[in-house]
């Protein structure tokens, strides 16, 4: 408003300097040249229209975003897969799907070559480093500093997936949902390692210190880095 007022005053002064001397010269000239007349009202109106258009506010308004308004961010479903392999006969895939950050993640597995009719532990480990085999994957993924537990426990590592059951041929196929395992957000498991263990996870109820760390699940015969699926 202040800028608009200054512009109006500025052009009004210009109009006065332009119009008044013209009127004065015209008055003086009429004494010697009767054909010269004062500026007509039509000229006056034209000048006023011209300057009013120059000083009129624009017909558009600049968009100023409201810092307090946040547009919702839509995230499409994220899918990931870990291809399991190692020094043993154990192999297969474990897939992950999450619709959005607040949704549970669906974990599905198809593993072959393990012990027949057994329960075997599998976990998400902290690192995606397999340079020294599955050993370099580090401990269970545990961003909240919890002790080891079952997937349904409040006190558990994010990476604690429990056990899968094998059939008479040593194969395991199944799926479940997990609320702590995330593909989206700061605590995503993407880029970390899914490790299949040689033994059964005691789910933190083994009564010793190692049980609260690893569930006494034993060696790591096979593993794979969790990557975004095609």
C-alpha positions as CSV (number, residue, x, y, z in Angstrom):
1,X,0.0,0.0,0.0
2,X,2.8,2.4,0.8
3,X,4.6,1.7,-2.5
4,X,1.4,2.2,-4.4
5,X,0.8,5.6,-2.7
6,X,4.3,6.8,-3.5
7,X,3.8,5.8,-7.2
8,X,0.5,7.7,-7.4
9,X,2.1,10.8,-5.8
10,X,5.1,10.6,-8.1
11,X,3.1,10.5,-11.3
12,X,0.7,13.2,-10.0
13,X,3.7,15.5,-9.7
14,X,4.8,14.6,-13.2
15,X,1.4,15.3,-14.5
16,X,1.4,18.7,-12.8
17,X,4.8,19.6,-14.3
18,X,3.6,18.5,-17.7
19,X,0.1,20.0,-17.7
20,X,0.5,23.3,-15.9
21,X,3.3,24.8,-18.0
22,X,1.5,23.6,-21.1
23,X,-1.6,25.5,-20.0
24,X,0.4,28.6,-19.1
25,X,2.2,28.6,-22.5
26,X,-1.0,28.1,-24.2
27,X,-2.6,31.1,-22.3
28,X,0.4,33.3,-23.2
29,X,0.3,32.2,-26.8
30,X,-3.3,33.0,-27.2
31,X,-2.5,36.7,-26.9
32,X,-0.4,36.5,-30.1
33,X,-1.8,33.3,-31.7
34,X,-5.6,33.0,-31.1
35,X,-5.7,29.6,-32.8
36,X,-3.7,28.0,-29.9
37,X,-6.1,26.8,-27.2
38,X,-5.8,25.2,-23.8
39,X,-5.4,21.4,-23.7
40,X,-8.8,19.9,-24.2
41,X,-10.6,17.8,-21.6
42,X,-10.2,14.9,-24.0
43,X,-6.4,15.2,-23.7
44,X,-6.7,15.6,-20.0
45,X,-8.7,12.4,-19.7
46,X,-6.3,10.5,-21.9
47,X,-3.3,11.6,-19.8
48,X,-5.1,10.6,-16.6
49,X,-6.1,7.2,-18.1
50,X,-2.5,6.6,-19.2
51,X,-1.0,7.4,-15.8
52,X,-3.7,5.6,-13.9
53,X,-2.9,2.4,-15.9
54,X,0.8,2.8,-15.0
55,X,0.0,3.1,-11.3
56,X,-2.8,0.6,-11.1
57,X,-2.0,-2.5,-9.1
58,X,-1.4,-5.7,-11.2
59,X,-4.3,-8.0,-12.0
60,X,-2.5,-11.0,-10.4
61,X,-1.2,-11.8,-7.0
62,X,2.0,-13.5,-6.2
63,X,1.6,-16.9,-4.6
64,X,3.0,-16.9,-1.1
65,X,3.2,-20.4,0.5
66,X,1.9,-20.8,4.0
67,X,4.7,-22.2,6.1
68,X,2.2,-23.7,8.5
69,X,0.5,-25.7,5.7
70,X,2.1,-29.0,4.7
71,X,1.0,-31.0,1.7
72,X,0.6,-34.7,2.5
73,X,3.4,-36.7,1.0
74,X,2.2,-39.8,-0.8
75,X,4.6,-42.8,-0.6
76,X,4.0,-45.7,-2.9
77,X,4.4,-49.3,-1.6
78,X,8.0,-50.2,-1.2
79,X,9.1,-53.8,-2.0
80,X,12.5,-55.3,-1.1
81,X,14.1,-58.7,-1.4
82,X,17.1,-60.5,0.1
83,X,18.6,-63.3,-2.0
84,X,19.8,-65.9,0.5
85,X,23.0,-67.8,-0.2
86,X,26.2,-68.9,1.6
87,X,28.7,-71.7,2.1
88,X,26.0,-74.3,2.8
89,X,23.1,-75.7,0.8
90,X,20.7,-73.2,2.3
91,X,19.4,-70.8,-0.3
92,X,16.2,-68.9,-1.2
93,X,14.6,-65.5,-1.0
94,X,13.0,-63.3,1.7
95,X,10.8,-60.5,0.5
96,X,9.4,-57.4,2.3
97,X,6.5,-55.2,1.4
98,X,5.3,-52.0,3.2
99,X,2.5,-49.7,1.9
100,X,3.5,-46.7,4.0
101,X,5.6,-45.8,7.0
102,X,2.8,-46.4,9.5
103,X,1.7,-49.8,8.0
104,X,3.1,-53.1,9.1
105,X,5.6,-54.8,6.8
106,X,4.7,-58.2,5.2
107,X,7.7,-60.6,5.3
108,X,7.6,-63.7,3.1
109,X,10.2,-66.4,2.7
110,X,11.0,-69.3,0.4
111,X,14.0,-71.1,1.7
112,X,15.4,-74.5,0.7
113,X,18.2,-76.8,1.8
114,X,17.9,-76.5,5.5
115,X,17.5,-79.2,8.2
116,X,14.3,-81.2,7.9
117,X,11.4,-80.7,10.2
118,X,13.1,-78.0,12.2
119,X,12.6,-74.5,13.5
120,X,15.4,-72.2,12.4
121,X,16.1,-68.6,13.4
122,X,16.4,-65.7,11.0
123,X,17.0,-62.1,11.7
124,X,17.8,-58.7,10.2
125,X,21.4,-57.8,11.0
126,X,22.8,-54.3,11.3
127,X,25.2,-54.1,8.3
128,X,24.9,-54.8,4.6
129,X,28.5,-55.9,4.6
130,X,29.1,-59.5,3.4
131,X,32.8,-59.2,2.6
132,X,33.7,-61.9,5.2
133,X,30.6,-63.9,4.5
134,X,27.6,-63.5,6.9
135,X,29.9,-62.8,9.9
136,X,30.6,-59.2,8.8
137,X,26.8,-58.4,8.8
138,X,27.3,-57.5,12.5
139,X,24.7,-58.0,15.3
140,X,21.0,-57.9,15.1
141,X,19.5,-54.6,13.9
142,X,18.7,-52.9,17.2
143,X,18.3,-49.1,16.9
144,X,16.3,-48.7,20.1
145,X,18.8,-50.5,22.4
146,X,16.5,-53.4,23.4
147,X,17.4,-57.0,24.4
148,X,16.6,-59.9,22.2
149,X,13.1,-61.3,22.2
150,X,10.3,-62.8,20.2
151,X,8.6,-60.9,17.3
152,X,5.5,-60.3,19.4
153,X,7.4,-59.1,22.5
154,X,7.6,-55.4,23.5
155,X,11.2,-56.0,24.4
156,X,12.9,-57.1,21.2
157,X,15.4,-56.0,18.5
158,X,13.8,-54.6,15.4
159,X,15.7,-57.4,13.6
160,X,14.1,-60.2,15.6
161,X,12.0,-62.2,13.2
162,X,11.8,-65.4,15.3
163,X,11.9,-68.9,13.6
164,X,10.6,-70.4,10.4
165,X,9.5,-74.1,10.2
166,X,10.9,-76.5,7.6
167,X,9.2,-79.5,6.1
168,X,10.5,-83.0,5.6
169,X,12.7,-81.9,2.7
170,X,14.2,-79.0,4.7
171,X,12.2,-76.3,2.8
172,X,10.3,-73.5,4.3
173,X,7.6,-71.3,2.8
174,X,5.6,-68.7,4.7
175,X,4.8,-65.1,5.5
176,X,3.9,-62.8,8.4
177,X,3.5,-59.2,9.3
178,X,5.8,-57.2,11.6
179,X,5.1,-53.7,13.0
180,X,8.7,-52.8,13.9
181,X,10.4,-53.8,10.6
182,X,10.3,-50.8,8.3
183,X,11.2,-50.2,4.7
184,X,10.3,-46.5,4.9
185,X,11.7,-44.0,7.4
186,X,14.8,-43.5,9.4
187,X,14.9,-47.0,10.8
188,X,14.5,-48.8,7.4
189,X,16.0,-52.2,7.0
190,X,17.0,-51.5,3.4
191,X,20.7,-52.1,2.9
192,X,21.0,-54.4,5.9
193,X,21.4,-58.2,5.9
194,X,18.9,-60.9,6.4
195,X,20.7,-63.9,8.1
196,X,19.4,-67.4,8.3
197,X,20.8,-69.3,11.3
198,X,21.8,-72.9,11.8
199,X,19.9,-73.3,15.0
200,X,16.6,-72.5,16.7
201,X,16.1,-69.0,18.2
202,X,15.1,-69.4,21.9
203,X,13.5,-65.9,21.7
204,X,15.4,-64.5,24.6
205,X,14.1,-67.1,27.1
206,X,17.2,-69.3,27.3
207,X,18.2,-68.1,30.7
208,X,21.7,-66.9,29.8
209,X,23.4,-63.7,28.6
210,X,23.7,-64.9,25.0
211,X,20.0,-65.6,24.9
212,X,19.4,-61.9,25.4
213,X,21.7,-61.0,22.6
214,X,21.2,-63.6,19.8
215,X,18.7,-66.2,21.1
216,X,21.4,-68.8,20.8
217,X,20.5,-69.3,17.2
218,X,24.0,-70.5,16.3
219,X,26.1,-70.0,13.1
220,X,25.2,-68.2,10.0
221,X,25.1,-70.6,7.0
222,X,23.4,-68.2,4.6
223,X,22.4,-64.5,4.2
224,X,21.6,-61.8,1.8
225,X,21.5,-58.0,1.7
226,X,18.0,-56.5,1.6
227,X,17.7,-54.4,-1.5
228,X,14.8,-52.6,-3.3
229,X,12.9,-55.1,-5.5
230,X,12.3,-54.5,-9.2
